[in-house]
Amino acid sequence: MMSNGYKPAPLELSDVKLNAGQEVLVDKLAENAHNVWAKDRIKQGWTYGIQQDLKSRRNPRLVPYALLDERTKKSNRDSLREAIRTMVGYGYEIDPPDQEGEILMLTHVETIRFFRVEQTYAVKTGKWYFEFEALSGGDMRVGWARPGCRPDVELGVDDQAFVFDGYRGRRMHAGSRYFGHPWKKGDVVGCMINMEDKSMIFTLNGELLITNKGSELCFADFETEDGFIPVCSLGMSQIGRMNLGKDASTFKYYTMCGLQEGFEPFAVNMNREVTMWFSKRLPTFFNVPPDHVDIEVYTYFQYIISHRNPVPQCPPRLDVQTIVAVLWSRMPNTFLNLETARVSERHGWVIQCLEPLQMMAVHIPEENRYNYNTL
């Protein structure tokens, strides 16, 4: 008991563990503390010396932080680590400054490909599970998104997606925070959503990922009115495999975490593969003005008879009225049956398909007929 009546209460910190980002913060703070101490000593007239000499104001630790002995570095880190653990124990959420901001800004969204389940499969009730295998271990994100998510906005930057960035070890939704730890090549992420209590859980190789507060809930208390669909994004040259569980036996860690908790495979009881969509950006067309500095239209197709008539005698075959940018493209979940045969040594092989996938009808006004082509 202190003289003012305050009774110190020791804080239990045995369960408080710092994540990788907070350990980086410890190192940065230790270096900063040493630099501040050294700056003050230099102002007071201290210089470097092999041994400490109070009269001559010499100190062997008056060197750049990188040249400090490991014992002194460890002492500085340990004291600052305990300070951060104490703050985390009191409920504060501490993250280092985002050093990746400039790097992320340089990553153009066109170098990323998005994949999502068709909007009609959005779940609004129940508890659901799917897996994502990081075959390359690089820059990829996976999780759940509202049906209105856009492929021209990175997953987790806006409020449409709730994802785990396994490359950086972060959870992302309208921003990012450190979560769990980064994945490696071949790791499997389990993605669970509970629409009843409005929570999301992620696992890595069957083990729960937790926040720096020790909570297993990655996201909680979100709106469920529009429902959610599985979603992932892959950076350039990255490879990932999404398993929605049409055949639950193909899951790798479902029995370890998910099955006993009452989560069902996302594609349970479906007779065919779930329809997927991926981001697709087509070139944007625009009208070329007559005074364009780089482009000049100097020739065009015209029938010879039109040269002798002020009014064109042959109307254009194709009149483009509007062009709408395509952002999503449907991935085929059925494939054509092909018949192959070798005609002869001279003519080689022949491939024939009797099941057209799409039909295109073109109306030719001046001839008043339709022309059908199989694509």
C-alpha positions as CSV (number, residue, x, y, z in Angstrom):
1,M,0.0,0.0,0.0
2,M,1.4,3.4,-1.0
3,S,1.2,6.5,1.0
4,N,-1.6,7.9,-1.2
5,G,-3.7,4.8,-0.7
6,Y,-2.9,3.2,-4.1
7,K,-2.4,-0.5,-4.0
8,P,-0.4,-1.8,-7.0
9,A,-2.0,-4.8,-8.7
10,P,0.4,-7.0,-10.8
11,L,-0.9,-7.7,-14.3
12,E,-0.9,-11.3,-15.5
13,L,1.1,-11.3,-18.7
14,S,1.9,-15.0,-19.1
15,D,-0.7,-15.4,-21.9
16,V,0.2,-12.2,-23.8
17,K,2.3,-13.1,-26.8
18,L,3.6,-10.5,-29.3
19,N,3.1,-11.2,-33.0
20,A,5.7,-10.7,-35.7
21,G,4.7,-7.1,-36.4
22,Q,5.0,-6.2,-32.7
23,E,8.4,-7.8,-32.5
24,V,9.5,-5.6,-35.3
25,L,8.2,-2.6,-33.4
26,V,10.2,-3.7,-30.4
27,D,13.4,-3.6,-32.5
28,K,12.5,-0.2,-33.9
29,L,11.8,1.3,-30.4
30,A,15.0,-0.2,-29.0
31,E,17.0,1.5,-31.8
32,N,15.1,4.8,-31.4
33,A,15.7,4.7,-27.6
34,H,19.5,4.2,-28.1
35,N,19.7,7.0,-30.6
36,V,17.9,9.4,-28.3
37,W,20.2,8.5,-25.4
38,A,23.3,8.9,-27.6
39,K,22.1,12.3,-28.8
40,D,21.7,13.5,-25.3
41,R,25.1,12.2,-24.3
42,I,26.8,14.0,-27.2
43,K,25.1,17.2,-26.3
44,Q,26.5,16.8,-22.8
45,G,30.0,16.4,-24.2
46,W,30.4,12.7,-24.0
47,T,32.5,10.8,-26.6
48,Y,33.3,7.2,-27.4
49,G,35.8,5.3,-25.3
50,I,37.0,1.7,-25.0
51,Q,36.1,1.8,-21.3
52,Q,33.6,3.9,-19.4
53,D,35.3,6.9,-17.8
54,L,33.1,9.3,-15.9
55,K,35.7,12.0,-15.5
56,S,36.7,12.1,-19.2
57,R,33.0,11.5,-20.2
58,R,33.8,8.5,-22.3
59,N,31.3,5.6,-22.9
60,P,31.9,2.4,-25.0
61,R,28.2,2.3,-25.9
62,L,28.3,5.7,-27.7
63,V,28.2,4.0,-31.1
64,P,25.6,3.5,-33.8
65,Y,22.9,1.0,-32.8
66,A,24.1,-1.6,-35.3
67,L,27.5,-1.7,-33.6
68,L,26.2,-2.3,-30.1
69,D,27.1,-5.5,-28.4
70,E,24.3,-8.1,-28.4
71,R,24.0,-8.1,-24.6
72,T,23.1,-4.4,-24.6
73,K,20.7,-4.8,-27.5
74,K,18.9,-7.7,-25.7
75,S,18.6,-5.6,-22.5
76,N,17.0,-2.7,-24.5
77,R,14.7,-5.0,-26.3
78,D,13.6,-6.9,-23.2
79,S,12.6,-3.8,-21.3
80,L,10.6,-2.4,-24.3
81,R,9.0,-5.8,-24.9
82,E,7.7,-5.8,-21.4
83,A,6.3,-2.3,-21.9
84,I,4.4,-3.3,-25.0
85,R,3.1,-6.6,-23.4
86,T,1.8,-4.5,-20.5
87,M,-0.1,-2.2,-22.9
88,V,-1.5,-5.2,-24.8
89,G,-2.5,-6.8,-21.5
90,Y,-4.6,-3.7,-20.7
91,G,-6.4,-4.1,-24.0
92,Y,-4.6,-1.7,-26.3
93,E,-4.1,-2.9,-29.8
94,I,-0.6,-1.9,-31.0
95,D,0.6,-2.1,-34.6
96,P,3.8,-0.7,-36.0
97,P,3.5,2.0,-38.7
98,D,2.5,0.4,-42.0
99,Q,5.9,0.2,-43.8
100,E,4.2,-1.5,-46.8
101,G,2.0,1.4,-47.7
102,E,4.2,2.7,-50.5
103,I,4.8,-0.8,-51.8
104,L,1.1,-1.5,-51.9
105,M,0.5,1.7,-53.8
106,L,2.9,0.7,-56.5
107,T,1.1,-2.6,-57.0
108,H,-1.4,-1.9,-59.7
109,V,-4.7,-3.6,-59.5
110,E,-4.4,-4.8,-63.1
111,T,-1.6,-7.1,-62.0
112,I,-4.0,-8.9,-59.6
113,R,-6.7,-11.4,-60.7
114,F,-9.8,-11.8,-58.6
115,F,-11.9,-15.0,-58.3
116,R,-15.3,-15.2,-56.6
117,V,-18.3,-17.5,-56.5
118,E,-21.4,-16.5,-58.5
119,Q,-23.6,-14.0,-56.6
120,T,-26.6,-16.3,-56.5
121,Y,-24.7,-18.6,-54.2
122,A,-24.4,-16.0,-51.4
123,V,-25.1,-17.4,-48.0
124,K,-27.3,-15.5,-45.5
125,T,-27.7,-18.1,-42.8
126,G,-25.9,-21.0,-41.3
127,K,-22.2,-21.9,-40.7
128,W,-20.0,-22.5,-43.8
129,Y,-16.4,-23.6,-44.5
130,F,-14.1,-23.8,-47.5
131,E,-10.3,-24.2,-47.9
132,F,-7.7,-22.4,-49.9
133,E,-4.3,-23.9,-50.7
134,A,-1.4,-21.5,-51.3
135,L,0.5,-23.5,-54.0
136,S,3.1,-20.7,-54.5
137,G,3.1,-19.0,-51.1
138,G,3.2,-15.4,-52.6
139,D,1.0,-12.4,-52.6
140,M,-2.6,-13.7,-52.3
141,R,-5.7,-13.0,-50.2
142,V,-8.6,-15.2,-49.4
143,G,-11.8,-14.9,-47.4
144,W,-15.4,-13.8,-47.7
145,A,-16.9,-10.9,-49.6
146,R,-20.3,-9.3,-50.1
147,P,-21.8,-9.9,-53.6
148,G,-21.2,-6.2,-54.5
149,C,-17.4,-6.5,-54.3
150,R,-15.6,-5.0,-57.3
151,P,-12.5,-6.3,-59.1
152,D,-11.0,-2.8,-59.6
153,V,-10.6,-2.4,-55.8
154,E,-8.1,-4.6,-53.9
155,L,-9.7,-7.1,-51.5
156,G,-9.9,-5.7,-48.0
157,V,-9.3,-2.1,-49.0
158,D,-13.0,-1.2,-48.9
159,D,-15.9,-2.5,-46.7
160,Q,-17.0,-5.2,-49.2
161,A,-14.4,-7.9,-48.4
162,F,-13.1,-9.6,-45.2
163,V,-9.9,-11.4,-46.1
164,F,-6.7,-12.9,-44.7
165,D,-3.5,-11.7,-46.4
166,G,-1.3,-14.7,-45.8
167,Y,1.7,-13.2,-47.6
168,R,2.0,-10.4,-45.1
169,G,0.2,-12.0,-42.1
170,R,-2.6,-9.4,-42.0
171,R,-6.4,-9.3,-41.8
172,M,-7.9,-6.8,-44.1
173,H,-11.3,-5.0,-44.1
174,A,-11.3,-1.3,-44.8
175,G,-7.7,-1.3,-43.7
176,S,-5.3,-3.9,-42.3
177,R,-4.0,-5.2,-39.0
178,Y,-1.5,-7.9,-38.2
179,F,-3.1,-11.3,-37.7
180,G,-1.7,-14.8,-37.2
181,H,1.5,-15.3,-39.2
182,P,2.5,-15.5,-42.8
183,W,2.0,-18.6,-44.8
184,K,4.5,-20.8,-46.7
185,K,4.2,-22.6,-50.0
186,G,1.8,-25.5,-49.7
187,D,-0.1,-24.2,-46.6
188,V,-3.8,-24.5,-46.4
189,V,-6.1,-21.8,-45.1
190,G,-9.5,-22.8,-43.6
191,C,-12.1,-20.0,-44.0
192,M,-15.2,-20.2,-41.7
193,I,-18.2,-17.9,-41.4
194,N,-20.9,-18.1,-38.8
195,M,-23.9,-16.1,-40.0
196,E,-25.8,-16.6,-36.7
197,D,-23.4,-14.8,-34.4
198,K,-21.8,-12.7,-37.2
199,S,-18.2,-13.9,-36.9
200,M,-15.4,-15.2,-39.2
201,I,-12.6,-17.6,-38.2
202,F,-9.4,-18.5,-40.2
203,T,-7.1,-21.5,-39.7
204,L,-3.7,-22.3,-41.1
205,N,-3.0,-26.0,-41.6
206,G,-5.8,-26.8,-39.1
207,E,-4.6,-24.4,-36.3
208,L,-6.6,-21.4,-35.3
209,L,-5.2,-18.0,-36.2
210,I,-5.6,-15.5,-33.3
211,T,-5.4,-11.8,-33.0
212,N,-2.9,-10.0,-30.8
213,K,-5.6,-9.9,-28.1
214,G,-5.8,-13.7,-28.1
215,S,-9.2,-13.8,-29.8
216,E,-9.9,-16.5,-32.4
217,L,-12.5,-14.2,-34.1
218,C,-10.9,-12.5,-37.0
219,F,-13.9,-10.4,-37.8
220,A,-17.2,-10.0,-35.9
221,D,-20.4,-7.9,-35.7
222,F,-20.7,-7.3,-39.4
223,E,-23.9,-6.8,-41.5
224,T,-25.3,-10.0,-43.1
225,E,-28.2,-8.7,-45.0
226,D,-26.6,-9.1,-48.5
227,G,-25.0,-12.4,-47.7
228,F,-21.4,-13.5,-48.4
229,I,-19.5,-15.5,-51.0
230,P,-16.0,-17.0,-51.1
231,V,-13.4,-14.8,-52.7
232,C,-9.7,-14.7,-53.4
233,S,-7.1,-12.7,-55.3
234,L,-3.8,-13.8,-56.8
235,G,-0.9,-11.6,-57.5
236,M,1.2,-12.0,-60.7
237,S,2.6,-15.5,-61.2
238,Q,0.9,-16.8,-58.0
239,I,-1.0,-20.1,-57.9
240,G,-3.8,-21.0,-55.4
241,R,-6.5,-23.6,-55.3
242,M,-9.9,-23.0,-53.8
243,N,-11.8,-26.0,-52.5
244,L,-15.5,-25.3,-51.8
245,G,-16.2,-28.8,-50.6
246,K,-18.5,-30.4,-53.2
247,D,-16.7,-33.6,-52.1
248,A,-16.0,-33.0,-48.4
249,S,-13.4,-35.8,-48.4
250,T,-11.1,-33.6,-50.4
251,F,-10.7,-31.2,-47.5
252,K,-7.3,-31.5,-45.8
253,Y,-8.1,-30.0,-42.3
254,Y,-11.9,-29.9,-42.1
255,T,-12.0,-32.7,-39.6
256,M,-9.4,-31.0,-37.4
257,C,-11.2,-27.7,-37.2
258,G,-14.6,-27.0,-38.7
259,L,-16.5,-30.3,-38.7
260,Q,-16.9,-30.6,-34.9
261,E,-17.8,-26.9,-34.6
262,G,-20.8,-27.5,-36.9
263,F,-19.5,-25.8,-40.0
264,E,-20.7,-27.2,-43.4
265,P,-18.8,-27.3,-46.7
266,F,-19.9,-24.4,-48.8
267,A,-20.8,-26.6,-51.8
268,V,-22.4,-29.4,-49.8
269,N,-25.2,-31.3,-51.6
270,M,-24.5,-29.6,-54.9
271,N,-24.8,-31.8,-58.0
272,R,-22.5,-29.7,-60.2
273,E,-19.5,-27.5,-59.7
274,V,-20.1,-24.1,-58.3
275,T,-20.0,-21.4,-60.9
276,M,-17.0,-19.1,-60.5
277,W,-16.3,-15.6,-61.9
278,F,-13.0,-13.9,-62.4
279,S,-11.9,-10.4,-63.1
280,K,-11.5,-9.5,-66.8
281,R,-10.5,-6.1,-68.1
282,L,-11.1,-5.4,-71.8
283,P,-9.6,-2.4,-73.7
284,T,-11.5,0.8,-73.4
285,F,-12.7,2.4,-76.6
286,F,-13.2,6.1,-77.2
287,N,-13.9,8.4,-80.1
288,V,-10.9,9.9,-81.8
289,P,-11.3,13.7,-82.3
290,P,-10.3,15.1,-85.7
291,D,-7.6,17.2,-84.1
292,H,-6.0,14.4,-82.1
293,V,-2.3,15.0,-81.7
294,D,-1.2,11.3,-82.0
295,I,-3.9,9.6,-84.1
296,E,-5.4,10.5,-87.5
297,V,-8.1,8.7,-89.4
298,Y,-7.1,9.0,-93.1
299,T,-8.9,6.1,-94.7
300,Y,-12.1,4.0,-94.3
301,F,-14.0,1.4,-96.2
302,Q,-16.5,2.5,-98.7
303,Y,-18.2,1.0,-101.7
304,I,-17.2,2.5,-105.1
305,I,-20.8,3.4,-105.9
306,S,-21.0,5.5,-102.8
307,H,-18.4,7.9,-104.2
308,R,-20.9,9.1,-106.8
309,N,-23.8,9.6,-104.4
310,P,-24.1,12.2,-101.6
311,V,-26.1,9.7,-99.6
312,P,-24.4,6.3,-98.7
313,Q,-26.0,3.5,-100.7
314,C,-24.9,0.8,-98.3
315,P,-25.5,1.4,-94.6
316,P,-22.9,0.3,-92.1
317,R,-23.0,-3.4,-91.3
318,L,-22.3,-2.7,-87.6
319,D,-23.5,0.3,-85.7
320,V,-21.9,0.6,-82.2
321,Q,-24.1,2.6,-79.9
322,T,-22.6,1.9,-76.5
323,I,-19.6,0.1,-75.1
324,V,-19.7,-1.1,-71.5
325,A,-16.5,-2.1,-69.7
326,V,-16.5,-5.8,-68.7
327,L,-15.2,-6.3,-65.2
328,W,-16.2,-9.9,-64.4
329,S,-16.2,-12.9,-66.7
330,R,-17.8,-16.3,-66.0
331,M,-15.6,-19.3,-65.7
332,P,-16.9,-22.3,-67.6
333,N,-17.8,-25.3,-65.4
334,T,-18.7,-27.5,-68.3
335,F,-16.6,-28.4,-71.2
336,L,-17.4,-29.6,-74.8
337,N,-17.1,-33.2,-75.8
338,L,-14.7,-33.5,-78.7
339,E,-14.3,-36.4,-81.1
340,T,-10.8,-37.0,-82.6
341,A,-9.7,-39.3,-85.4
342,R,-6.7,-39.6,-87.6
343,V,-7.7,-39.4,-91.2
344,S,-4.4,-40.5,-92.8
345,E,-0.7,-39.9,-92.7
346,R,-1.2,-37.2,-95.2
347,H,-4.1,-35.3,-93.8
348,G,-3.3,-35.8,-90.1
349,W,-5.9,-35.5,-87.3
350,V,-9.4,-34.2,-87.4
351,I,-11.3,-32.8,-84.3
352,Q,-15.0,-32.5,-84.4
353,C,-17.4,-31.0,-81.8
354,L,-21.2,-31.6,-82.1
355,E,-22.2,-29.6,-79.0
356,P,-22.0,-25.9,-79.7
357,L,-21.6,-23.9,-76.5
358,Q,-22.8,-20.5,-77.7
359,M,-24.8,-19.2,-80.6
360,M,-24.5,-15.7,-82.1
361,A,-27.2,-14.2,-84.3
362,V,-26.4,-11.3,-86.6
363,H,-29.3,-9.4,-88.3
364,I,-28.5,-8.0,-91.7
365,P,-31.1,-5.3,-92.3
366,E,-30.8,-4.7,-96.1
367,E,-31.0,-8.4,-96.8
368,N,-33.7,-9.0,-94.1
369,R,-32.2,-12.3,-92.9
370,Y,-30.3,-13.7,-89.9
371,N,-26.9,-15.3,-90.0
372,Y,-26.2,-17.9,-87.3
373,N,-22.6,-18.7,-86.3
374,T,-21.4,-21.2,-83.8
375,L,-18.7,-20.0,-81.4
